[in-house]
Amino acid sequence: MAVSMNSTPPPPAHPSSWDRRDCLRLAATSLLSTSAWAQDGEAPISALAQSLQQKKWSGEGIELVVPPLADTGNAVPLHTRIRAPSGLTLSKLEIILPENPNPIALELQWPQATARFDFSTRLRLAGSQSVWVVVTYSDGSQRARNAPTLITSTACLDGT
């Protein structure tokens, strides 16, 4: 009689009736499913991240500096320098962290016209992701730049 390694019986319907083998099977399955995306280095991304990536943004005039690797997501440094195109001024700036529970990390609007803006802060990241800076100019046009950062220890999993 041949036994196939791929055909494992499903665990019992009610968790209180699970035995040790059922628990081990569940643990192994979850470990294999999470390591499947870890092997290629890419985690599944959110719908917001996908929509940001699909837009054809120009990043001209926006400088964004985020470390490519951070030990913890609790305080990741960010520095941005923005220069408006000739004849335009800055109207609005958004820092978007698409994989965070609250993705809009910062939103600034200028009451008076300004053509330049330099800004540094620290961000709390829920995990590895691309940090986005989206700038709106006085004519309503937008430009954006993103920078990926790999986090070895996540933060803000509780929605803060």
C-alpha positions as CSV (number, residue, x, y, z in Angstrom):
1,M,0.0,0.0,0.0
2,A,1.5,3.3,-1.1
3,V,1.1,6.4,1.1
4,S,1.3,9.8,-0.4
5,M,3.2,12.4,1.6
6,N,1.0,15.2,0.3
7,S,-2.3,13.8,1.4
8,T,-2.6,14.6,5.1
9,P,-5.9,14.2,6.8
10,P,-7.5,17.5,7.8
11,P,-7.4,18.4,11.5
12,P,-10.6,17.8,13.6
13,A,-13.2,20.5,13.2
14,H,-13.2,21.5,16.9
15,P,-9.8,22.7,18.4
16,S,-10.6,21.0,21.7
17,S,-10.5,17.6,20.1
18,W,-7.0,18.2,18.5
19,D,-4.2,16.0,19.5
20,R,-0.5,16.6,19.5
21,R,-0.1,15.6,15.8
22,D,-2.8,18.0,14.7
23,C,-1.1,20.9,16.5
24,L,2.2,20.0,15.0
25,R,0.7,19.7,11.5
26,L,-0.9,23.2,11.9
27,A,2.4,24.7,13.1
28,A,4.3,23.2,10.3
29,T,1.8,24.4,7.7
30,S,1.9,27.9,9.0
31,L,5.6,27.9,9.1
32,L,5.9,26.7,5.5
33,S,3.3,29.3,4.3
34,T,5.1,32.2,5.9
35,S,8.5,31.0,4.8
36,A,7.2,30.8,1.2
37,W,7.2,34.5,0.7
38,A,10.3,34.9,2.9
39,Q,12.3,32.9,0.5
40,D,11.9,35.3,-2.3
41,G,12.4,38.3,0.0
42,E,9.0,39.8,-0.8
43,A,6.2,40.1,1.7
44,P,2.7,40.6,0.4
45,I,1.9,44.3,0.1
46,S,-1.3,46.2,1.0
47,A,-3.8,47.6,-1.5
48,L,-2.7,51.1,-0.7
49,A,0.9,50.3,-1.5
50,Q,-0.2,48.7,-4.8
51,S,-2.2,51.8,-5.8
52,L,0.7,54.1,-5.0
53,Q,3.1,52.0,-7.1
54,Q,0.7,52.0,-10.0
55,K,0.6,55.8,-10.3
56,K,3.0,57.3,-12.7
57,W,4.7,59.7,-10.2
58,S,7.5,62.0,-11.1
59,G,10.0,62.3,-8.2
60,E,11.8,65.4,-9.6
61,G,12.6,67.9,-6.9
62,I,12.0,65.5,-4.0
63,E,14.9,64.1,-2.1
64,L,14.1,61.3,0.4
65,V,16.6,59.7,2.7
66,V,15.5,56.7,4.8
67,P,17.9,53.9,5.9
68,P,17.7,50.8,3.8
69,L,18.0,48.7,6.9
70,A,16.8,49.5,10.5
71,D,17.2,47.4,13.6
72,T,13.8,48.4,14.9
73,G,10.6,50.1,13.5
74,N,10.3,52.3,16.6
75,A,12.3,55.3,15.4
76,V,13.3,55.1,11.7
77,P,15.0,58.4,10.6
78,L,13.6,60.2,7.6
79,H,15.0,63.3,5.9
80,T,13.3,65.0,2.9
81,R,14.2,68.1,0.9
82,I,11.7,69.4,-1.6
83,R,12.1,72.1,-4.2
84,A,9.1,73.2,-6.2
85,P,9.3,73.5,-9.9
86,S,9.8,77.0,-11.4
87,G,6.6,79.1,-11.0
88,L,5.0,76.8,-8.5
89,T,4.9,76.6,-4.7
90,L,4.3,73.8,-2.2
91,S,0.7,73.4,-1.1
92,K,0.7,70.1,0.8
93,L,3.0,67.3,1.9
94,E,2.0,63.8,3.0
95,I,4.2,61.0,4.4
96,I,2.5,57.7,3.8
97,L,3.4,54.4,5.4
98,P,1.1,52.0,3.4
99,E,1.8,48.9,5.6
100,N,1.0,50.7,8.9
101,P,-2.4,50.4,10.6
102,N,-2.7,54.2,10.2
103,P,-1.0,54.8,6.9
104,I,-1.0,58.7,6.9
105,A,2.0,59.4,9.2
106,L,2.0,63.2,8.5
107,E,0.1,65.7,6.5
108,L,1.3,69.3,6.3
109,Q,-0.4,72.3,4.5
110,W,1.3,75.7,4.1
111,P,-0.8,78.8,4.7
112,Q,1.8,80.9,2.8
113,A,3.5,80.0,-0.4
114,T,6.9,78.4,-0.1
115,A,9.1,77.0,-2.8
116,R,11.5,74.9,-0.6
117,F,11.1,72.7,2.4
118,D,13.6,70.7,4.4
119,F,12.3,68.3,7.0
120,S,13.7,65.6,9.3
121,T,11.8,63.3,11.7
122,R,11.6,59.7,13.0
123,L,8.9,57.3,11.9
124,R,7.3,54.3,13.6
125,L,7.0,51.5,11.1
126,A,4.9,48.4,11.5
127,G,7.3,46.4,9.3
128,S,9.4,46.5,6.2
129,Q,7.9,48.7,3.6
130,S,8.4,51.7,1.3
131,V,8.1,55.1,2.8
132,W,6.2,57.6,0.5
133,V,6.4,61.4,0.3
134,V,3.6,62.9,-1.8
135,V,3.8,66.6,-2.5
136,T,0.9,68.7,-3.9
137,Y,1.8,72.0,-5.7
138,S,-0.1,75.2,-6.0
139,D,-1.5,74.2,-9.4
140,G,-2.9,70.9,-8.0
141,S,-0.2,68.7,-9.6
142,Q,1.4,66.0,-7.5
143,R,4.8,64.4,-7.3
144,A,6.1,61.6,-5.1
145,R,9.1,59.6,-4.2
146,N,9.4,56.4,-2.2
147,A,12.3,54.6,-0.5
148,P,12.2,51.0,0.8
149,T,13.4,50.1,4.3
150,L,13.8,46.7,5.8
151,I,12.9,46.5,9.5
152,T,14.3,43.6,11.6
153,S,12.0,44.2,14.6
154,T,8.5,45.7,13.9
155,A,6.6,48.3,15.8
156,C,3.0,49.8,16.0
157,L,1.1,46.6,15.6
158,D,-1.6,47.9,17.9
159,G,-2.8,50.7,15.6
160,T,-0.9,53.6,17.2
